[in-house]
């Protein structure tokens, strides 16, 4: 993944789109308008001639737009990847090369990138406001924070309990990831058989993933940084005050939205 200091993801996507877009040669609109205006009777009906020229221009723009809609490559470039802050959602399974064991470092909180701490310590040291869910989640059972003096990543982990969903394969019921806008971390999600759709979270745009999917944590250079690919459960992703939030757990969409909008 490119370094945002040299090029932004939007720049890269636009360049890729330009390689696929097929635009017909630009017609000589000025010459066509002059020719129509110089024909006999044109001075008697100048407004009609101008409207005819405008109609030709509108037709040209419509044809160009049709090329974009009809091209599968362009549709893929425009629609396949959903982006919310520091999270990208891709269709299909993760690339095989990305899943190679050689690029799978230790689990977070054990040997690389983050460490376990308390909620109060994370809130004091983080470079952003750490949001905490209301009841029934409230205070997490475990807090992970990025190494360094001003962390840009915090994770809140919850075990199963009253009012919480059942635990997943990894033993956790809910995980909340919080990523500052300038974080070196970047989450990539590959849907596989799950579906994703856009939702509103307290008036902010978000994405809801309705089933298990593959999750990778990478750095801005495109290398796996924190954890190997793992199977994530249902997930809600949104942004608030420049922070990307990711809520994972076996929740329904209304339940996830209630947790998200209740975070303070």
Residue pairs with C-beta under 8 A, 6 or more apart in sequence:
1 9
1 186
1 218
1 219
1 220
1 221
1 222
2 8
2 9
2 12
2 220
2 222
3 220
3 221
4 220
9 83
13 77
13 81
16 77
17 74
17 77
17 78
20 71
20 73
20 74
20 77
21 67
21 68
21 71
21 74
22 67
22 71
23 64
23 67
24 63
24 64
24 67
27 60
29 53
29 56
29 57
29 60
32 53
32 56
33 49
33 53
36 42
36 49
36 52
36 53
37 46
37 49
42 49
67 74
68 74
68 75
68 78
69 75
80 90
80 91
81 88
81 89
81 90
82 88
82 89
82 196
82 198
82 207
83 89
84 205
84 206
84 207
84 237
84 238
84 239
84 244
85 179
85 181
85 237
85 239
85 243
85 244
86 179
86 181
86 183
86 185
86 186
86 187
86 244
87 179
87 186
87 187
87 188
87 189
87 207
87 237
87 244
87 246
88 186
88 187
88 188
88 189
89 189
89 191
89 196
89 207
89 209
89 237
90 188
90 189
90 190
90 191
91 190
91 191
92 190
92 191
92 192
93 190
93 192
93 214
94 188
94 190
94 214
94 216
94 229
98 216
98 224
98 229
99 214
99 229
101 228
103 223
103 224
104 224
104 227
104 228
104 229
105 111
105 112
105 224
105 225
105 226
105 227
105 228
106 112
106 227
107 227
107 228
108 114
108 144
108 155
108 217
108 226
108 227
109 115
109 116
109 142
109 144
112 225
112 226
113 146
113 147
113 225
113 226
114 144
114 145
114 146
114 147
114 153
114 155
114 226
115 144
115 145
115 147
116 142
116 143
116 144
116 145
117 125
117 143
117 144
117 145
118 143
119 130
119 132
119 139
119 140
119 143
119 156
121 143
121 145
122 130
122 143
122 145
122 151
122 154
123 129
123 130
125 145
125 149
125 150
125 151
126 145
126 150
126 151
126 152
126 154
126 180
127 150
127 151
127 152
127 180
127 182
128 152
128 178
128 180
128 241
128 242
128 243
129 241
129 243
130 154
130 178
131 176
131 178
131 240
131 243
131 245
131 263
131 264
132 138
132 139
132 140
132 156
132 263
132 264
133 156
133 176
133 259
133 262
133 263
134 259
134 262
134 263
134 264
135 163
136 161
136 162
136 163
136 164
137 158
137 164
137 174
137 259
140 156
140 157
140 158
140 176
141 157
141 158
141 159
142 156
142 157
143 154
143 155
143 156
143 157
144 154
144 155
144 157
145 151
145 153
145 154
145 155
146 152
146 153
146 154
146 183
146 185
152 179
152 180
152 182
152 183
152 184
152 185
153 177
153 178
153 179
153 180
153 183
153 185
154 177
154 178
155 175
155 176
155 177
155 178
156 175
156 176
156 178
157 172
157 174
157 175
158 164
158 172
158 173
158 174
158 175
158 249
159 167
159 171
159 172
159 173
160 166
160 167
160 173
161 173
164 173
164 174
164 249
165 173
165 174
165 249
165 250
165 251
165 255
166 173
166 250
167 173
168 233
168 249
168 250
169 231
170 230
172 249
173 249
173 250
174 247
174 248
174 249
174 251
174 259
175 246
175 247
175 248
175 249
176 245
176 246
176 247
176 248
176 263
177 187
177 244
177 245
177 246
177 248
178 243
178 244
178 245
178 246
179 185
179 187
179 243
179 244
179 245
179 246
180 242
180 243
181 242
181 243
181 244
184 219
184 220
184 225
185 217
185 218
185 219
185 225
185 226
186 217
186 218
186 219
186 220
187 215
187 216
187 217
187 218
187 246
188 215
188 216
188 217
188 218
189 209
189 213
189 214
189 215
189 216
189 232
189 235
190 213
190 214
190 215
190 216
191 209
191 213
192 212
192 213
192 214
193 211
194 209
194 210
194 211
194 212
194 213
195 209
195 210
195 211
196 207
196 208
196 209
196 210
197 207
197 208
197 210
198 205
198 206
198 207
198 208
199 205
199 206
199 207
199 208
199 236
199 253
199 257
200 206
201 236
201 238
201 240
201 257
201 260
201 261
202 238
202 240
202 260
202 261
204 238
204 239
204 240
205 238
205 239
206 236
206 237
206 238
206 239
206 260
207 236
207 237
207 238
208 234
208 235
208 236
208 237
208 253
208 256
209 232
209 234
209 235
209 236
209 237
210 234
210 253
211 233
211 234
212 231
212 232
212 233
212 234
213 231
213 232
213 235
214 229
214 230
214 231
214 232
215 229
215 230
215 231
215 232
216 224
216 227
216 228
216 229
217 224
217 225
217 226
217 227
218 224
218 225
219 225
232 248
233 248
233 249
233 250
234 248
234 249
234 250
234 251
234 256
235 246
235 247
235 248
236 246
236 247
236 251
236 253
236 256
236 257
236 260
237 244
237 245
237 246
237 247
238 244
238 245
238 260
239 245
240 263
245 260
245 263
247 256
247 259
247 260
249 256
251 259
